[in-house]
């Protein structure tokens, strides 16, 4: 067995402008990079995906756990490919770094036309919560860039205000011209959710992600059966590490879609198992990042491209941060591209 050493680097990410969600306003995000090295000094790089209040990991313990896992790897007491169900964000980082290392440490994990710069990935345009003028500004910018799918965060503003904004969009852009996805991030109560879904139903909404908080399986099953708008599970999938539990959840709730965040689910193998289960039940799916930097987004986008995805994915978040790492990733209109001629700048992360 080839000896592999592990280190990590902390690199807090700072939002260019505060990002509003139903869980509050985000101004910065903790970020750690895992570096795996082999005897030839090649370096595989992975990002620990972590969002407080959403990730399984404890915010007060996660860096200690990262440090401990690196030490176990260095002592030869832990295989970097081992399952870490209590640490899915770290497992994602290790899987990414190990895949990168095995491919030569070039940041090309899943070679495809995407990594060769010959094909872009269609994405939805994410509209963050804020006051009416801020949301209208974002919507205008995305439409001007050519986005034909918008994803709006809902659940934090006044309902009348959210409905008014959506009505204005629909007055100018009918369903055949513009797809609208909504994401409530579990903000609605089980008692009010069906009424709210009915209020949005006349606006030609493609889907609503996670209308109620996770863990309410019976209520979610009822909503999936009765909702006039197709529903998608997102946060509901996080923390479920058993294949039997995953199958049971999908069989009980029967959502129209599931949203796959590899960074929060434990990596690509875990996300792939969700896909297999969903397809057996004729449940649709798409892939999204979870506010990762360019390192995590690069890995997720390459994996998505390897699956030959056809519908718009949730992968256009690489321009959120003032201190993101320069990378081959660029947005052109509504597509994410990987341009091989555009170099990574990782000097501050990889110190040989």
C-alpha positions in Angstrom: 0.0 0.0 0.0 1.3 3.4 -1.0 2.1 5.6 2.0 -0.1 8.7 2.0 0.3 11.7 4.3 -2.5 14.2 5.2 -2.5 17.8 6.2 -5.1 20.5 6.3 -5.3 24.3 5.8 -7.9 26.6 7.2 -9.2 29.2 4.6 -12.3 31.1 5.8 -14.4 32.4 2.9 -15.8 36.0 2.9 -19.0 36.8 1.0 -18.7 39.7 -1.4 -22.2 40.7 -0.1 -24.2 39.2 2.7 -26.3 36.2 1.5 -29.8 35.9 2.9 -31.5 32.5 3.6 -34.4 31.4 5.8 -31.7 30.4 8.3 -30.3 33.9 8.5 -27.7 36.1 6.8 -24.3 34.7 5.9 -21.3 36.9 5.9 -18.5 34.4 6.0 -18.1 30.6 5.8 -15.6 28.3 7.5 -13.5 26.3 5.0 -10.8 23.8 5.3 -8.7 22.1 2.6 -7.4 18.6 2.9 -4.1 17.8 1.2 -3.1 14.2 0.5 0.5 13.6 -0.6 2.1 10.4 -1.9 5.8 9.4 -1.9 6.3 11.3 -5.2 5.0 14.5 -3.6 2.0 14.7 -5.8 -0.8 16.5 -4.0 -4.5 15.7 -4.0 -6.8 18.5 -2.9 -10.2 18.4 -1.3 -12.5 20.8 0.5 -14.4 20.1 3.7 -18.0 21.1 3.0 -19.6 22.6 6.1 -22.6 24.8 6.9 -23.4 25.4 10.6 -27.0 24.4 11.3 -27.2 22.2 8.2 -24.1 20.0 8.3 -24.0 16.9 10.6 -20.7 18.0 12.1 -20.6 20.0 15.4 -19.3 23.5 14.7 -17.2 23.5 17.9 -15.6 20.1 17.2 -15.1 20.0 13.4 -11.5 21.4 13.2 -10.4 19.1 16.0 -12.0 16.2 14.1 -10.2 17.2 10.9 -6.9 17.3 12.8 -7.5 14.0 14.4 -8.4 12.2 11.1 -5.2 13.6 9.5 -3.1 12.3 12.3 -4.7 8.8 12.0 -4.0 8.8 8.3 -0.4 9.8 8.9 0.1 7.0 11.5 -1.3 4.5 9.1 -4.3 3.8 11.3 -7.0 5.1 8.9 -7.5 4.5 5.2 -8.3 7.8 3.5 -11.1 6.0 1.6 -12.8 4.8 4.9 -16.4 5.6 5.5 -16.9 8.4 8.1 -20.7 8.6 8.5 -20.4 11.1 11.4 -18.2 13.4 9.3 -19.8 13.5 5.8 -18.2 16.9 4.9 -14.7 15.5 5.7 -15.5 12.3 3.9 -16.3 14.4 0.8 -12.9 16.2 1.1 -11.0 12.9 1.5 -12.8 11.3 -1.4 -12.1 14.4 -3.6 -8.5 14.6 -2.6 -7.9 10.9 -3.1 -9.5 10.9 -6.5 -7.4 13.9 -7.4 -4.2 12.2 -6.1 -5.0 9.0 -8.1 -5.4 11.1 -11.2 -2.0 12.7 -10.8 -2.8 15.7 -8.6 -3.9 18.0 -11.5 -7.4 18.9 -10.2 -8.9 16.9 -13.1 -10.8 14.2 -11.2 -13.3 13.1 -13.8 -12.0 13.7 -17.3 -14.7 14.7 -19.8 -15.6 17.2 -22.5 -16.3 19.6 -19.5 -12.7 19.3 -18.2 -11.4 19.7 -21.7 -13.3 23.0 -22.1 -15.5 21.6 -24.9 -18.9 21.6 -23.0 -20.4 23.7 -20.3 -23.0 22.7 -17.7 -26.3 24.5 -17.7 -27.2 26.0 -14.3 -30.0 27.7 -12.6 -29.6 31.4 -11.6 -29.8 31.6 -7.8 -31.7 34.6 -6.4 -30.8 35.4 -2.7 -33.3 36.7 -0.2 -33.3 40.5 0.4 -35.6 43.5 0.0 -37.6 43.9 -3.2 -35.1 46.1 -5.0 -32.2 43.7 -4.3 -34.1 40.7 -5.5 -35.4 42.5 -8.6 -31.8 43.6 -9.3 -30.6 40.0 -9.1 -33.4 38.8 -11.3 -32.7 41.4 -14.0 -29.0 40.5 -13.9 -29.6 36.8 -14.3 -32.2 37.3 -17.1 -29.8 39.6 -19.0 -27.1 36.9 -18.8 -29.4 34.5 -20.5 -30.6 32.3 -17.6 -33.8 30.4 -18.4 -34.1 28.8 -15.0 -34.2 30.9 -11.8 -34.1 29.5 -8.2 -35.6 31.8 -5.6 -35.1 31.5 -1.9 -38.5 32.0 -0.2 -39.7 31.8 3.4 -38.0 34.8 5.0 -39.8 37.8 3.5 -43.4 38.7 3.9 -45.6 36.3 1.8 -47.3 39.1 0.0 -44.0 40.5 -1.0 -42.7 37.2 -2.3 -45.9 36.6 -4.3 -45.8 40.1 -5.7 -42.2 39.6 -7.0 -43.1 36.3 -8.6 -46.2 37.8 -10.2 -44.1 40.5 -11.7 -41.7 38.0 -13.1 -44.4 35.9 -14.6 -46.1 38.9 -16.2 -43.1 39.3 -18.4 -41.8 35.7 -18.6 -44.4 33.0 -18.9 -43.6 29.4 -17.9 -42.7 28.3 -21.4 -39.9 30.9 -21.4 -38.7 30.8 -17.9 -38.6 28.0 -15.3 -38.9 29.0 -11.7 -37.7 26.8 -8.8 -38.4 27.8 -5.2 -36.4 26.8 -2.2 -38.0 27.3 1.3 -35.1 25.7 3.2 -37.7 24.2 5.6 -39.0 27.6 6.6 -42.7 26.7 6.6 -44.6 24.9 9.3 -46.3 21.6 8.5 -49.6 23.2 9.3 -49.2 26.1 6.9 -47.2 24.5 4.0 -50.1 23.2 1.9 -51.9 26.5 2.0 -48.7 28.3 1.0 -48.1 25.9 -1.8 -51.6 26.5 -3.1 -50.9 30.3 -3.0 -47.9 29.8 -5.3 -49.5 27.2 -7.6 -51.0 29.7 -10.1 -47.5 31.1 -10.9 -46.3 28.1 -12.9 -43.7 27.0 -10.4 -41.5 24.1 -11.5 -40.8 22.8 -8.0 -40.4 23.7 -4.3 -37.4 22.4 -2.3 -37.8 21.4 1.3 -41.1 23.2 2.2 -40.9 22.1 5.8 -38.0 21.3 8.2 -36.5 17.8 7.8 -37.4 15.0 10.2 -41.2 15.2 9.7 -41.6 12.2 7.4 -45.4 11.8 7.8 -46.0 15.5 7.1 -43.7 15.4 4.1 -45.4 12.3 2.7 -48.8 14.1 3.0 -47.4 17.2 1.3 -45.9 15.2 -1.5 -49.2 13.5 -2.1 -51.4 16.7 -2.0 -49.1 19.5 -3.2 -50.2 21.2 -6.4 -46.5 21.9 -7.1 -43.9 19.1 -7.4 -41.8 18.9 -4.2 -38.1 18.2 -3.8 -36.2 16.8 -0.8 -33.0 18.6 0.1 -32.1 18.9 3.8 -34.1 15.8 4.4 -31.3 13.7 2.9 -28.5 15.0 5.1 -27.3 12.7 7.8 -28.9 9.5 6.5 -26.0 7.1 6.1 -27.8 3.7 5.8 -28.9 2.5 2.4 -32.0 1.0 4.1 -32.9 4.3 5.7 -32.5 6.1 2.4 -34.7 3.6 0.6 -37.3 3.8 3.3 -37.4 7.6 3.2 -37.9 7.8 -0.6 -40.5 5.0 -0.5 -42.5 6.7 2.2 -42.4 10.3 0.9 -42.3 9.7 -2.9 -41.1 13.3 -3.8 -41.0 14.4 -7.4 -37.2 15.2 -7.0 -34.3 14.9 -4.7 -31.5 17.5 -4.5 -28.0 16.1 -4.2 -25.3 18.0 -2.3 -22.3 15.7 -2.4 -20.4 17.9 0.0 -23.1 17.4 2.7 -24.1 13.8 1.9 -20.6 12.3 2.3 -19.2 12.5 -1.2 -19.9 11.1 -4.7 -20.3 7.5 -3.8 -23.0 8.3 -1.3 -24.7 10.8 -3.7 -24.6 8.1 -6.4 -26.4 5.7 -4.1 -29.2 8.2 -3.7 -29.4 8.5 -7.5 -29.8 4.8 -7.9 -32.5 4.6 -5.3 -34.3 7.6 -6.8 -34.3 6.2 -10.4 -35.7 2.9 -9.2 -38.7 4.9 -7.9 -38.9 7.2 -10.9 -37.9 10.2 -8.8 -36.0 13.0 -10.6 -32.8 14.6 -9.3 -30.3 17.3 -9.9 -27.0 18.2 -8.3 -26.1 21.3 -6.4 -23.1 22.7 -4.6 -23.4 23.8 -0.9 -21.5 27.1 -1.0 -18.2 25.5 -1.5 -15.2 27.4 -2.9 -13.7 26.7 -6.3 -12.1 23.5 -5.0 -15.3 21.8 -4.0 -17.3 23.3 -6.9 -14.7 22.0 -9.4 -15.0 18.5 -8.0 -18.8 18.5 -7.9 -19.1 20.0 -11.4 -16.7 17.4 -12.9 -18.7 14.6 -11.3 -22.0 16.0 -12.6 -20.5 16.3 -16.1 -19.4 12.6 -15.9 -23.1 11.7 -15.3 -24.0 13.5 -18.5 -26.7 15.6 -16.8 -29.2 17.2 -19.1 -31.3 19.6 -16.9 -29.9 22.8 -15.3 -27.9 22.0 -12.1 -27.3 24.2 -9.0 -23.6 24.8 -9.7 -23.2 28.5 -10.4 -22.0 29.7 -7.0 -18.3 30.3 -7.6 -18.4 34.1 -7.6 -19.8 34.5 -4.1 -16.5 35.1 -2.3 -14.0 37.9 -2.2 -11.2 35.5 -1.5 -12.1 32.5 -3.7 -9.2 30.6 -5.2 -8.5 31.5 -8.9 -9.4 28.4 -10.9 -10.3 27.2 -14.4 -14.0 27.6 -13.6 -15.9 30.5 -15.3 -19.5 31.3 -15.8 -20.5 32.2 -19.4 -24.2 33.2 -19.5 -26.0 30.4 -17.8 -23.3 27.8 -18.1 -20.4 26.8 -16.0 -17.2 26.1 -17.9 -13.9 24.6 -17.1 -11.2 26.2 -19.2 -7.9 24.1 -19.1 -5.8 27.1 -20.2 -6.9 29.1 -17.2 -4.6 28.1 -14.3 -5.2 27.3 -10.7 -3.5 29.6 -8.2 -3.0 27.5 -5.1 0.3 28.8 -3.8 -1.3 29.9 -0.5 -2.8 26.5 0.0 -0.2 24.1 -1.3 3.2 24.8 0.3 5.7 22.1 -0.8 
